[in-house]
Amino acid sequence: MGYGFTPAPRNGKQYQLREDRRTLVFKGLLDRTTHKDIVDVVSGGALLDIFLRPRERMASVSFVEGVAAQDFLTYAKRNDIYIHGKRVGCTQRAQGLQTKYRLDRGCLE
């Protein structure tokens, strides 16, 4: 996938859908940033939700699996992420602000 990023293997790990920290926050976006721009730079796992906040110049990106979010966050800390030629920050969303999604386990297989 993008930027040569490969997610960590999942070898029999059970999904912990309500406990995982699956949401990352991108800050410093241009107000013209689109969902496609975010999808073009994020890799390593299936995305559940992208919520753009143009006025705040930020976006929340939720992965289906928390481990994929953590893997991408590690990658983003080691490598600069650029959207529209501008470097953007990527951080973990605060624990109390994590979005809780209920997913049918069948949709993950």
N, C-alpha and C positions, 0 to 999 in steps of 0.2 A: 504494500500500500504506500501512500505518500511518504516521502522523505526517507524511505528505506526502513521504516519502523516496523518491527515485528512484535506482536504481543507475546507475553509469557504463556507457556503451555498451561492448559487447564486440567490436565491429568486427573480425571475423576473428582474434581472439586465440586461440592454441592453449591448450588446457587443460594445466596443469602439475600433475597430480594429486598427485604425491608431494612436490613442492617448495614448494607454496603454504602460506602460513601462514593456515590456514582456521579455527582455533579461537579463540574469544573466551571470556573468563571474566567472569561476572557475580558481583559480590561484594556482600554486605550484604543478601541476600535474607531474607525472613521464612521461618521453618521450615515454613509452610503453603503455600509457593509450589509450583505445579504446572507440568507441561509446558505446559499450555494458557496459563498466565500468561506464560510465556516466549515462546511462539509469538505471542501477542497483541501483544507490543511489538517483536519482531524482524521486520525487513522488508528487502527489497532483494535477496533471493536464496533459492534452495532450500536447505533445511537437511538436513544429513546425519545429525546426531546431537545429542541433548540429554542431558546427564548431570547430574542433580540430586544435590547433596550437602547435604541438609537440616541435618545436624549442623554442617557448616562454613559453612552459610548462603551457599552459592555454587553455581554451575552452569557447566558447560562446554558451549558451543554451537559445533558444527562446521558450516560451510557447505560446499556442494558445490564452489563456486569461491572461491579465495582472495581474488580482487578484490572479491567481494561482502562478505566478512568485513571487508576493509580499508575499503570504502565505509561499511559500517554503523558501524565503529569511529570513523571520522571524524565521522559524523553524531552518534554518542553523545557524543563529546567536546565537540561544539558545543551539544548539547541535552541537558537532563537526562532520564534514563530513570527512570520510576516504575513500580513493581509493588506493588499493594495500597496505593497512596498513599505509598509509601516510596521515596525516591531510592536507586537502586542504581548501583554503579560498574561500568564495562565496560572491560576491558583486554585486550591481546593476550596469549595464552598464551606462556610462555617458549619460545624456539626448540627447545631440547632436549626439551621436553615435548610437542611437537606430535604428535598422533595421526596415524599413517600408515594411510590407507585405500587399498585397491586398488579402483578403480572401472572398470567396463567403459565405455569411451568411448561405446558405443552407448546407454547409459542416460542420457547427457547431452544427446542430440540429440532 
